[in-house]
Amino acid sequence: MRIELLTHSAATLSKLRHLYLEQLRTASTIPAALAIEEHFLIAALAQARCYAELRELTMARSILTDAVMVRNLGRLGV
């Protein structure tokens, strides 16, 4: 049951993370972008935690690396 819950949660968080990423790309104001970025990062951290609990550490690391890259690109204004 635990594995199914973690797997389902990771999939849901992936969808949310991609939704927030799209919203982040189209944000028109700095306050909106910061709020969306916060939700994106929370979803990424939660998804990485699910994969870490499932002992899929490579996937967890990949999610965190991608999230940091997105955050850094946003800070650079790219």
C-alpha positions, 0 to 999 in steps of 0.5 A, spaced: 500 500 500 505 504 501 509 503 495 502 504 491 501 511 495 508 513 493 508 512 486 501 515 485 503 521 489 510 522 485 505 521 478 501 527 481 506 531 483 510 530 476 503 533 473 503 539 478 510 540 477 509 541 469 503 545 470 507 550 474 513 550 470 508 552 464 505 557 468 512 560 470 514 561 463 508 565 462 508 569 468 507 577 467 509 580 473 515 578 478 510 577 484 506 572 480 513 568 478 515 568 485 509 565 487 509 560 482 516 558 483 515 557 490 509 552 488 514 549 483 519 548 488 515 545 493 512 540 488 519 538 486 521 537 493 515 533 494 516 528 488 523 527 490 522 525 497 517 520 494 522 517 489 527 517 495 522 513 499 522 508 494 529 508 494 529 511 486 535 515 488 537 517 481 530 519 479 530 523 486 537 527 484 534 528 477 528 532 479 532 536 484 537 537 479 532 540 474 528 544 479 535 547 481 536 549 473 529 552 472 530 556 478 537 558 476 535 560 469 529 564 472 534 568 476 538 569 470 532 572 466 532 566 461 
